[in-house]
Amino acid sequence: MFKSMKSLGVAIALGAVALGASAPAIAKPTYTGLFGTVAAGGYDVTSYFTGKGTPQKGDKAFAVAYSGATYHFANKANADIFKATPAKFAPQYGGYCAWAMAGGSKAPGDPEYYRVVGGKLYLNYNKGVQDKWNKDIAGFIKQANGEWQKIS
């Protein structure tokens, strides 16, 4: 039926356009999982800044859209705080792993492996990666900031 993979690819793309589907984005501004729309694993990103030591899960009843994703909050007050200054609370690098970003790669950030540094929230992929990142946080942030500009 199709004489080459290229022909198959063109047919799929044309079919998607005919059905009203949009082309997949090359770079996602905010990590939400493969098929999801919820950022930070559903955690209330304002709760990382309270100093209580444990971030809180958010509730979809208190949802706020920002940067192509939906953020959940534990209560209306936290949602309102986020709405006023979302960039202050949203995870750096769109919620992708800060250590991976320093190496120029996107990897999922896990909201349970985090650090607030200089008033900014950074997520890591897992405990092992976070242990590596903790060895030179300032250096990795500097590297990741440059890489994020290229990737995003």
Stockholm file with secondary structure:
# STOCKHOLM 1.0

chainA/1-152         MFKSMKSLGVAIALGAVALGASAPAIAKPTYTGLFGTVAAGGYDVTSYFTGKGTPQKGDKAFAVAYSGATYHFANKANADIFKATPAKFAPQYGGYCAWAMAGGSKAPGDPEYYRVVGGKLYLNYNKGVQDKWNKDIAGFIKQANGEWQKIS
#=GR chainA/1-152 SS CCSSHHHHHHHHHHHHHHTTCCCCCSSCSSCCCSSCCBGGGGBCGGGGGSSSSSCCBCEEEEEEEETTEEEEESSHHHHHHHHHCHHHHSCGGGGBBHHHHHTTCCCBCEEEEEEEETTEEEEESSHHHHHHHHTTHHHHHHHHHHHHHHHC
#=GC SS_cons         CCSSHHHHHHHHHHHHHHTTCCCCCSSCSSCCCSSCCBGGGGBCGGGGGSSSSSCCBCEEEEEEEETTEEEEESSHHHHHHHHHCHHHHSCGGGGBBHHHHHTTCCCBCEEEEEEEETTEEEEESSHHHHHHHHTTHHHHHHHHHHHHHHHC
//
